[in-house]
Amino acid sequence: MSCAVPSCAVPSSGLAIERIDPAVGPTTKDTAVRLEGAFHRPLSSNLDEGDTIVGDMSATVGGVALAGAVWRDDQLIEGVVPAGLPPGPTDVTVTLGDGIDVLVEGYIVTEDPPSASWVTIETLDVPVNFGAQVTSLTTLQAGTEYHLRVSGTFVVQNDVVPPTESDGEWWGFDAPMDGVPGVDIGMGIDDATIDATRTPAWGPYAPNHVYEVSWIGSGAPISANIHDGRYDNDSGSLTLEILAWQ
């Protein structure tokens, strides 16, 4: 009886599958493979070396025929495992005339990992609170790109009717403004100084009040605060998300 790790073949009638190479392939793609072993033709076979497998010979993985299977010689069959097999271990089978050999669970079909995307790894609520900073629990690795996303609105003037609102970058939504003389209103990152040059610039006005920018980690947490020139007539908070590529 022939064996192949992690499975054993069950040979009969002069056939023996020793191995399939590669022994692992994704369900989403065709995979070219080689079957190695003993594939001796019976006298009745009309196969010649290099012939496409037809008639009295077949090679399957998971019950599905290898696409373009070719009998190279008594020791080698080549073909393609088609995409679409269900994930998990599955049998490899060769038949030739009256003979059959099965490499039990000799081939493993895998699922492709999901595509990477920007994933939120921490969410901070940043209240007005007279410009006090809120610090992340996450340490942003030095030199690694992250995304920062600010969303929501807060009241920047509660002493007018109706109250004036601001988001992370713009205030006065009927005619959005970036700030007032000497103060760039909005959310600052690692920028505690309230002045006309707040960091970062979140971008053009967005009616949904959601902004996202790239940010390079420095090997430390980040701090966020709301910038305004006058806090006694402010209320509310903004939401800050830290996103990583995963």
Buried (B, 14 or more C-beta within 10 A) or exposed (E): EBEBEEBBBBBEBBBBBBBBEEBEBBBEEBBBBEBBBBBBBBEEBEBEEEBEBEEBBBBBBBEEBBEEBBBBEEEBBBBBBBBEBEEEBBBBBBBBBEBBBBBBBBBBBEEEEEEEEBEEBBEBEBBBBEBEBBEBEBEBBEEEBBBBBBBBBBBBBBEEEEBBBBBBBBBBBEEBEBBBEEBBBBBBBBBEEBEEEBEBEBEEBBEEBBBBBEBEBBEBBBBBBBBBBEBEBBEBBBBBBBBBEE
